[in-house]
Amino acid sequence: MNHPRQDSTDPTSQPRPSWAVAGAATLAHGPTVPGGPSAPRPTPPRLAWGKHQGRLQAVSVWTERVPGRGEDAEPFVAHHWASGQGLLAVFDGSGGAGASPAWQSPDGTSRTSAWVGARTARLATECWLHDVTKDRQDVEPRSLHAYLKYFLDKAPQRHSKIGGTMRRQLPTTLAGVHYQIAVGDEEIELRPLWAGDSRAYALLPESGLHVLTRDHTRESDALELLRSDPPMTNLVCADRDFDIDTHHLILRLPCVLVAATDGFFGYVHTPADFEHLLLRTLQQAGGAAEWAHLLRREVEAFTADDASLALLPLGYPDFDVLRSRFEPRLRKLSDQQSRGRPSALSATPDPAADPHETAARIKAWQDQSWQAYRHDYESYLPPAPEELV
């Protein structure tokens, strides 16, 4: 549900806890409905959360496409003040591979294998991060893998007699970024961690949105992935081997880190449209909480899937500075993406227009847009496995 403007609280007047966490604890159910056998179900919970604390401004968005049937877990955002490190991550339960029932809640609601898998992976990731920061461990994918495997093995499962290469037990994507702020706050060390087709990004005021993860699909071109829906070649699950992929990079501060499921970036017209959505709502917002609300409202208007997003600006002294730093980038991107954009994408379609001609015009513009945008977007894209051989 919509939360009050939590970002209006003055962080300097409150003691800092060792952990600052956003996620499930911020969820609350929607308005209740008078009881009775035929009464409609209460509005399902939504998440639109934003908070400004020190030089951190956290935003989380989570929404279900079908009320009560969503399989994304709530986004995870946590920062450990003592060590200057943290993590943001999202988890998209794979409904196709994990559609079978796995658990029934006390009120009788049946939950799918995908629903359980996403939430189990979230819990495992939170516990992993807690132990990494407590013991000052190295951030290694094999360590996260061990936590995921342990928790998934303990989670409720129902083994179906229906087999197949596509079916999985507790299947979910995972995409996140572990970060470590260097001494002096001038640089940030990043370790993207992922399995599946959810994504992590860095958003920079000079060059825009940069993808930090490579989808685990046979197709890796971001525009082609918008036009098709290839199966995943790797995802977190309880009954098959899986990998947690990673790479390492260092960026200068300030920057914005983003993790999102495909409900946010998979239903736009071009990869650039996702960045435009982030920056346009940023310019319209008066604070982190309002930015979250605007993002939720926008994504619910166009997506055909559950959608979740975690977003963390780092190093900006306040929201006004963050907004002003990205204003020139939005102007540049808007100008670039408006050139030749077919009117059919932004106006009511002309019923007299030839649909084949319209589709060809849209495809040509998408190709043009992608070629202008691709270089910067892919500048931190990890190499494909075959490129490492």
C-alpha positions as CSV (number, residue, x, y, z in Angstrom):
1,M,0.0,0.0,0.0
2,N,1.0,3.6,-0.2
3,H,3.2,4.7,2.7
4,P,3.5,8.2,4.2
5,R,6.4,10.3,3.1
6,Q,9.0,8.6,5.2
7,D,11.7,10.5,3.4
8,S,10.6,13.7,5.1
9,T,12.1,12.5,8.4
10,D,15.4,14.2,9.3
11,P,17.9,11.4,9.5
12,T,20.4,13.4,11.6
13,S,17.9,13.5,14.5
14,Q,17.7,9.7,14.8
15,P,20.4,7.2,15.9
16,R,21.7,5.0,13.2
17,P,21.1,1.3,13.6
18,S,23.8,-1.1,12.5
19,W,21.4,-2.3,9.8
20,A,19.0,-0.3,7.7
21,V,16.7,-2.8,5.9
22,A,13.8,-2.2,3.5
23,G,11.5,-4.9,2.3
24,A,8.8,-7.2,3.8
25,A,8.6,-5.3,7.1
26,T,7.4,-2.2,5.2
27,L,4.4,-4.0,3.7
28,A,0.9,-3.6,5.1
29,H,-2.4,-4.9,3.8
30,G,-4.9,-2.7,2.0
31,P,-8.2,-1.5,3.5
32,T,-10.3,-4.3,5.0
33,V,-13.7,-5.2,3.7
34,P,-16.7,-6.1,5.8
35,G,-16.7,-9.8,6.5
36,G,-19.1,-12.4,5.4
37,P,-19.0,-15.5,3.2
38,S,-19.5,-13.6,0.0
39,A,-17.4,-10.5,0.9
40,P,-14.6,-9.7,-1.6
41,R,-11.1,-10.3,-0.5
42,P,-9.1,-7.4,1.0
43,T,-7.0,-5.4,-1.4
44,P,-3.6,-7.3,-1.7
45,P,-0.6,-5.6,-0.2
46,R,1.5,-3.3,-2.4
47,L,4.9,-1.9,-1.7
48,A,5.9,1.7,-2.5
49,W,8.6,2.6,-0.1
50,G,11.1,5.4,0.1
51,K,13.4,6.7,2.8
52,H,16.3,9.2,3.0
53,Q,18.9,8.5,5.7
54,G,22.2,10.3,5.5
55,R,23.6,9.9,2.0
56,L,21.4,6.9,1.3
57,Q,18.0,7.2,-0.4
58,A,16.3,3.8,-0.8
59,V,13.3,3.0,-3.0
60,S,11.4,-0.2,-3.3
61,V,8.4,-1.0,-5.5
62,W,6.5,-4.3,-5.5
63,T,3.1,-5.0,-7.2
64,E,1.0,-8.0,-8.3
65,R,-0.5,-8.2,-11.7
66,V,-3.2,-10.6,-10.5
67,P,-4.2,-9.7,-6.9
68,G,-3.3,-12.4,-4.5
69,R,-1.4,-14.4,-7.2
70,G,1.9,-12.6,-7.4
71,E,5.1,-14.6,-7.3
72,D,7.7,-11.9,-7.0
73,A,9.1,-11.7,-3.5
74,E,9.3,-8.3,-1.9
75,P,12.5,-6.4,-2.9
76,F,15.4,-6.5,-0.5
77,V,17.5,-3.4,0.3
78,A,19.9,-3.4,3.3
79,H,22.9,-1.2,4.3
80,H,25.4,-2.1,7.1
81,W,26.6,1.2,8.5
82,A,29.6,-0.2,10.4
83,S,31.3,-1.7,7.4
84,G,29.9,0.6,4.6
85,Q,28.5,-2.3,2.6
86,G,25.1,-3.5,1.6
87,L,22.9,-5.2,-0.9
88,L,19.9,-4.7,-3.0
89,A,18.1,-7.6,-4.7
90,V,14.9,-8.8,-6.4
91,F,13.5,-12.3,-6.8
92,D,11.0,-13.4,-9.5
93,G,9.4,-16.8,-8.8
94,S,9.2,-18.6,-12.1
95,G,5.5,-19.4,-12.5
96,G,5.8,-21.5,-15.6
97,A,8.4,-23.9,-14.2
98,G,7.0,-23.7,-10.7
99,A,3.2,-23.6,-11.1
100,S,2.4,-26.6,-9.0
101,P,1.2,-26.1,-5.4
102,A,3.9,-26.3,-2.7
103,W,2.4,-24.9,0.5
104,Q,-0.9,-23.9,2.1
105,S,-1.1,-21.0,4.4
106,P,-3.1,-21.2,7.7
107,D,-6.0,-19.4,6.1
108,G,-6.2,-22.1,3.4
109,T,-4.5,-20.1,0.6
110,S,-2.5,-22.3,-1.7
111,R,1.0,-21.1,-2.7
112,T,2.9,-22.2,-5.7
113,S,6.3,-23.6,-5.9
114,A,7.5,-20.4,-7.5
115,W,6.0,-18.2,-4.7
116,V,7.7,-20.3,-2.1
117,G,11.0,-20.4,-4.0
118,A,11.2,-16.6,-4.4
119,R,10.6,-15.9,-0.7
120,T,12.9,-18.7,0.4
121,A,15.7,-17.2,-1.8
122,R,15.0,-13.8,-0.3
123,L,15.4,-15.2,3.2
124,A,18.5,-17.1,2.4
125,T,20.1,-13.9,0.8
126,E,19.3,-11.8,3.8
127,C,20.9,-14.4,6.2
128,W,23.9,-14.7,3.9
129,L,24.4,-10.9,3.9
130,H,24.1,-10.8,7.7
131,D,26.8,-13.4,8.1
132,V,29.0,-11.8,5.4
133,T,29.0,-8.4,7.3
134,K,29.2,-10.0,10.7
135,D,32.2,-12.1,10.0
136,R,33.7,-9.8,7.3
137,Q,33.7,-12.6,4.8
138,D,34.6,-12.3,1.2
139,V,31.6,-11.8,-1.1
140,E,31.7,-15.0,-3.2
141,P,28.9,-16.5,-5.3
142,R,29.7,-20.0,-4.0
143,S,29.0,-18.8,-0.5
144,L,25.6,-17.4,-1.5
145,H,24.9,-20.5,-3.5
146,A,25.5,-22.6,-0.3
147,Y,23.0,-20.5,1.7
148,L,20.4,-20.7,-1.1
149,K,20.8,-24.5,-1.4
150,Y,20.5,-25.0,2.4
151,F,17.3,-22.9,2.7
152,L,15.7,-24.4,-0.4
153,D,16.3,-27.9,0.9
154,K,14.5,-27.0,4.1
155,A,11.6,-25.3,2.4
156,P,8.2,-27.0,1.8
157,Q,8.0,-28.9,-1.5
158,R,5.5,-31.2,-3.1
159,H,7.0,-33.5,-5.7
160,S,4.7,-33.9,-8.6
161,K,4.5,-37.1,-10.7
162,I,4.4,-34.8,-13.8
163,G,7.9,-34.4,-15.0
164,G,9.5,-32.6,-17.9
165,T,12.6,-30.6,-18.7
166,M,10.9,-27.3,-17.9
167,R,9.4,-28.2,-14.5
168,R,11.4,-27.1,-11.4
169,Q,11.0,-27.3,-7.6
170,L,10.9,-23.8,-6.0
171,P,12.3,-21.9,-9.1
172,T,13.1,-18.3,-8.9
173,T,15.4,-15.7,-10.4
174,L,17.8,-13.6,-8.3
175,A,19.4,-10.4,-9.3
176,G,21.3,-8.1,-6.9
177,V,24.3,-5.9,-6.3
178,H,26.5,-6.2,-3.3
179,Y,28.4,-2.9,-2.8
180,Q,31.3,-1.8,-0.6
181,I,31.9,2.0,-0.3
182,A,35.7,2.7,-0.2
183,V,37.4,4.8,2.3
184,G,36.8,8.5,1.5
185,D,33.5,7.8,-0.2
186,E,35.0,8.5,-3.7
187,E,34.6,5.0,-5.2
188,I,32.3,2.1,-4.8
189,E,33.2,-1.6,-5.3
190,L,30.3,-3.6,-6.9
191,R,29.7,-7.3,-7.1
192,P,26.6,-8.1,-9.2
193,L,25.1,-11.5,-8.3
194,W,22.4,-13.2,-10.4
195,A,20.7,-16.2,-11.8
196,G,18.0,-16.0,-14.4
197,D,16.6,-13.0,-16.3
198,S,16.1,-10.4,-13.6
199,R,18.7,-7.6,-13.9
200,A,20.9,-5.3,-12.0
201,Y,22.0,-1.8,-13.2
202,A,24.1,1.2,-12.4
203,L,22.5,4.6,-13.3
204,L,25.0,7.4,-13.9
205,P,24.1,11.1,-14.6
206,E,26.6,11.4,-17.5
207,S,26.0,8.2,-19.3
208,G,22.6,6.8,-18.1
209,L,21.6,3.3,-17.4
210,H,24.2,0.5,-17.6
211,V,23.2,-3.2,-17.3
212,L,25.5,-5.1,-14.9
213,T,24.1,-8.6,-15.5
214,R,23.7,-10.9,-18.5
215,D,20.4,-12.8,-18.8
216,H,20.7,-16.5,-18.5
217,T,19.0,-17.1,-21.9
218,R,20.3,-18.2,-25.2
219,E,19.5,-14.7,-26.6
220,S,21.4,-11.8,-25.0
221,D,20.4,-8.8,-27.2
222,A,18.2,-6.6,-25.0
223,L,16.0,-5.5,-27.8
224,E,15.5,-9.0,-29.2
225,L,14.6,-10.1,-25.6
226,L,11.8,-7.5,-25.7
227,R,10.5,-9.1,-28.9
228,S,10.7,-12.7,-27.7
229,D,10.5,-14.7,-24.5
230,P,13.2,-17.3,-24.6
231,P,13.4,-19.9,-21.8
232,M,16.0,-19.4,-19.0
233,T,19.1,-21.6,-19.1
234,N,19.8,-21.1,-15.4
235,L,17.7,-20.2,-12.3
236,V,17.7,-20.8,-8.6
237,C,15.8,-24.0,-7.7
238,A,15.8,-26.9,-5.3
239,D,15.9,-29.9,-7.6
240,R,18.6,-29.0,-10.2
241,D,22.1,-27.6,-10.3
242,F,22.2,-23.9,-10.7
243,D,24.9,-21.2,-10.7
244,I,25.2,-17.8,-9.2
245,D,27.0,-15.6,-11.7
246,T,29.1,-12.6,-10.8
247,H,31.7,-10.1,-11.9
248,H,33.6,-7.3,-10.2
249,L,33.8,-3.6,-11.0
250,I,34.6,-0.2,-9.4
251,L,32.7,3.0,-10.1
252,R,33.0,6.5,-8.9
253,L,30.5,8.0,-6.5
254,P,27.8,9.2,-6.6
255,C,25.8,6.7,-8.5
256,V,22.4,4.9,-8.4
257,L,22.1,1.1,-8.1
258,V,19.0,-0.6,-9.5
259,A,17.7,-4.2,-9.4
260,A,14.5,-5.1,-11.2
261,T,12.4,-8.1,-12.4
262,D,11.2,-8.3,-15.9
263,G,7.8,-6.8,-15.0
264,F,9.6,-3.4,-15.1
265,F,11.9,-3.7,-18.1
266,G,10.3,-6.4,-20.2
267,Y,7.2,-4.5,-21.3
268,V,8.6,-1.3,-22.7
269,H,9.2,-0.5,-26.4
270,T,13.0,-0.2,-26.2
271,P,15.7,-0.7,-23.5
272,A,16.0,3.1,-23.3
273,D,12.3,3.4,-22.3
274,F,13.1,1.8,-18.9
275,E,15.7,4.5,-18.2
276,H,13.3,7.1,-19.3
277,L,10.7,5.8,-16.9
278,L,13.2,6.0,-14.0
279,L,14.4,9.6,-14.9
280,R,11.0,11.0,-15.8
281,T,9.4,9.9,-12.5
282,L,12.5,11.1,-10.6
283,Q,12.0,14.6,-12.0
284,Q,8.3,14.6,-11.1
285,A,9.0,13.4,-7.5
286,G,9.5,15.6,-4.4
287,G,11.3,12.8,-2.4
288,A,12.2,9.2,-2.4
289,A,8.8,8.0,-1.2
290,E,7.0,9.9,-3.9
291,W,9.4,8.5,-6.5
292,A,8.4,5.0,-5.3
293,H,4.7,5.8,-5.6
294,L,5.1,7.3,-9.1
295,L,7.1,4.2,-10.3
296,R,4.4,1.9,-8.9
297,R,1.6,3.8,-10.6
298,E,3.4,3.9,-13.9
299,V,4.4,0.2,-14.0
300,E,0.9,-1.0,-13.1
301,A,-0.3,0.9,-16.1
302,F,1.8,-1.0,-18.7
303,T,3.1,-4.2,-17.3
304,A,1.6,-7.6,-17.9
305,D,3.5,-9.3,-15.1
306,D,4.3,-8.9,-11.4
307,A,6.9,-6.2,-11.0
308,S,9.5,-5.4,-8.3
309,L,12.3,-3.0,-8.1
310,A,14.9,-1.9,-5.6
311,L,16.7,1.3,-6.2
312,L,19.5,2.9,-4.1
313,P,21.1,6.3,-4.8
314,L,24.5,6.5,-3.1
315,G,26.5,9.6,-2.3
316,Y,23.9,12.3,-3.1
317,P,23.5,14.7,-0.1
318,D,19.8,15.1,-0.7
319,F,17.0,14.4,-3.1
320,D,17.1,17.8,-4.8
321,V,20.7,17.3,-5.7
322,L,20.0,13.8,-7.0
323,R,17.1,15.2,-9.2
324,S,19.1,18.1,-10.5
325,R,22.1,15.9,-11.4
326,F,20.0,13.7,-13.7
327,E,17.9,16.5,-15.3
328,P,20.4,17.0,-18.2
329,R,20.5,13.3,-18.8
330,L,16.7,13.2,-19.1
331,R,16.7,16.0,-21.6
332,K,19.3,14.3,-23.7
333,L,17.6,10.9,-23.6
334,S,14.1,12.4,-24.4
335,D,15.5,14.2,-27.4
336,Q,17.3,11.1,-28.6
337,Q,14.3,8.8,-28.2
338,S,11.7,11.2,-29.6
339,R,13.4,11.3,-33.0
340,G,11.3,9.4,-35.5
341,R,9.2,7.8,-32.7
342,P,6.0,6.4,-34.4
343,S,2.9,8.2,-33.3
344,A,1.2,4.8,-32.8
345,L,3.4,4.3,-29.7
346,S,2.1,7.4,-27.9
347,A,-1.3,8.1,-29.4
348,T,-4.5,6.3,-30.2
349,P,-3.8,4.0,-33.2
350,D,-5.3,5.2,-36.5
351,P,-7.9,2.5,-37.5
352,A,-7.3,3.3,-41.1
353,A,-3.5,2.7,-40.9
354,D,-2.1,-0.4,-42.5
355,P,-1.1,-2.6,-39.5
356,H,1.8,-4.2,-41.4
357,E,3.2,-0.8,-42.3
358,T,2.8,0.4,-38.8
359,A,4.6,-2.6,-37.4
360,A,7.4,-2.2,-39.8
361,R,7.8,1.5,-38.9
362,I,7.8,0.6,-35.2
363,K,10.4,-2.1,-35.7
364,A,12.7,0.2,-37.8
365,W,12.5,2.9,-35.1
366,Q,13.2,0.4,-32.3
367,D,16.3,-0.7,-34.2
368,Q,17.4,2.9,-34.6
369,S,16.8,3.7,-31.0
370,W,18.7,0.6,-29.8
371,Q,21.8,1.3,-31.9
372,A,22.0,4.9,-30.5
373,Y,21.6,3.6,-27.0
374,R,23.4,0.3,-26.9
375,H,27.0,1.3,-26.5
376,D,26.7,3.0,-23.1
377,Y,24.0,0.6,-21.9
378,E,26.3,-2.4,-22.5
379,S,29.6,-0.8,-21.4
380,Y,29.6,-2.8,-18.1
381,L,27.8,-5.9,-19.5
382,P,29.7,-9.1,-18.4
383,P,31.1,-11.2,-21.3
384,A,29.2,-14.2,-22.5
385,P,30.5,-17.5,-21.3
386,E,31.9,-18.4,-24.7
387,E,33.9,-15.1,-24.7
388,L,35.7,-16.2,-21.5
389,V,37.1,-19.4,-23.1
